[in-house]
């Protein structure tokens, strides 16, 4: 699973996220590529929900 597919599965608009918060996007992408998706979800659970609310796929 790629980071882009992961964001899509979490209903996060990748393009908006990348444009509005490029530093967080690149940091998360680097971390995601170094660990299992479930570990990433556990680690970022509450932050993912905040990002989803901001950049919900419509």
Buried (B, 14 or more C-beta within 10 A) or exposed (E): EEBBEBBBEBEBBBEBBBEEBEEEBEEBBEBBEEEEBEEBBEEBEEEBEEBBEEBEEE
